Amino acid sequence: MNMYPEIVSELNRERIKEELDAIRLEEEATKGQTLLDKNLALLGNWMISGGEKLRNRYHSSQETGSVKLINKAA
């Protein structure tokens, strides 16, 4: 099957364009520049800070309870 050079070059151009689009999409996905990505990152940071505060509160209350128990036993 013989293909004309114009057709071959057009097909190659289309293939290269598709590859470039795929690369751009991959770069955009790794950058996280969309609004959804930014909001999810903010939500994650908020949840982590809230969890750390709860852990500190629970851990400190547990320590004071054990100190009270030790003082009662002594």
N, C-alpha and C positions, 0 to 999 in steps of 0.2 A: 504494500500500500504506500503510495507516494503522497507526501504531504508538502504543501507549498511552504516555503520558508516564512512567509508572513503569518501563516497559521501557527507554525511551530513557535515562532517568536512571541506571538500573542498568548499562546498557551503557557509558555515559560514566564511571561510577564504576569499573568494571572496567578500562577503558582507562587511566584516570588512575593506578590502582593499579599496573598493569603498567609504566607509564612511570616511576613512582617507584621500583619495584623495580629497573628497569634502571639508573636513576641511582645508586641505592645500591650496586649491584654494580660499576659503573664507578668510583665513589669508593673502594670497598674495594680494587679492583685497583690503583688508583694509589697508595694508601697503603702497600701491601705489608705488611699486618698479619698475614698467615697464617704459620703455622710454616714452610711450605715456602719462602715468600718470604724470611723471615729467615735460614733455613739456606742458601739459595742466595746471599744477600748475604754471609754469613760465609765461605762457600766461595770466592766470588769475591775477597774481600779477602785470604784466606789464599793463594790462588794468585798474586795480584799481588805480595804481599810476598815470597813464595818466588821469584818470577821476578826481582824487583829484587835480592834477595840473590845469586842466581846470576849476574846480569849484573855486579854489582859484583865478585864473585869472579873471573869470567872476564876482565873488563876490567882488573882490577888485576894478574892474572897475565900478561896480554898485555903490559902496560906494563913489568913487571919483566923479561920476556923480551927486549923490544926494547931496554931499557936495557943489559942484559948484552951484547947483540949490538953495540951502539954502543961499549961499553967494549972489547970484543974487537977491534973494527976500529980503535980509536984506539991 
